[in-house]
Amino acid sequence: MEIRQLRYFLKIAEIGSFSKASIALHIAQPALSQQIAQLEDELGHALLHRRHNGVQMTEQGEAFFAHAQLVVKQIDDLPNVVKRCKDALRGTVSLGLPQSTALQYAMPLIAEVQQRFPGVSVEIYDEISGNLLRHLNSGRLDIAVVVNDQDTLLVNAVPLMDEELFLASSAKQNHGPSFPLADLVTVPLTLPGPHHGVRALVDAAIRAQGIVPPAPTIVANSMSIMRRAVEAGMACSVMPWGAVCEEIKAGTIRATPLEPRLTRRVHICTAKDAQLSLAAHAVHELLIEVTRRRIEAGEWLGVTLL
């Protein structure tokens, strides 16, 4: 088994196509197919199902994928282990962020990484917390910022902050200094599906008021669609300040505090069985530092540091 075979397999599995992977890897497709065939022969199992529209990992392929990613990451980190010097940090760190506030973390962090660790690149993914945790435990992510999920017990989770949720409405609508949670049933709402953490929080809070949660007028598992619906006055939503701060500054969306206050807890997580590379460890610590600094400077509202 050769390291290049692991890299070839990972690229094919990620792209889902031998032909596209051959272009990305700069290797002829027949040679790529031969390398994967040799790998499968050595392992004694098929790793990929060949289909007319691409490839799909077998059950054995899924298991191999997670371990192969860890092996390749550790190999890529060997220069760091030898040099043990921050200035010499090299490698790629995969970071998962919650859809609602991904930009609040991503842009300041990227700027800091480029300044402090020019040899480190950060791959950023934004998804719901449940998906982030699955990708974390599978090895696809090194670090994930996860909100209000009891499954954080299955990972190494550092509590970072409590984040307040607001009623987001068109700036043309004025709901007063605060908005009663019970009155959410009186306005059209755009919310994500029931599998989303914010939706579960909102539904539970409304039930706590002795009211059956209403069906949202617009169900959208997309922050951009929900923001546009709110701006257009088609519906209100429940979001953290960080999800609509640019629109608030532009004067197109208003954020009204809910009464009683509704918050979610934010954790920075790593997999329990993962050995972070030096680059990943540096990004993990920098993410906490940058986020705390921005909050303390008043650049991120509606949050309380833990």
Secondary structure, DSSP 8 states (H G I E B T S, - for coil): --HHHHHHHHHHHHHT-HHHHHHHHT--HHHHHHHHHHHHHHHTS--EEEETTEEEE-HHHHHHHHHHHHHHHHHHTHHHHHH--GGG--EEEEEEEEGGGHHHHHHHHHHHHHHH-TTEEEEEEEE-HHHHHHHHHHTS-SEEEEES-GGGGGEEEEEEEEEEEEEEEETT----S-EEGGGGGGS-BEE--TTSHHHHHHHHHHHHTT------SEE-S-HHHHHHHHHTTS-BEEEEHHHHHHHHHHTSEEEEEEEEEEEEEEEEEEETT----HHHHHHHHHHHHHHHHHHHTTSS-SEEE-
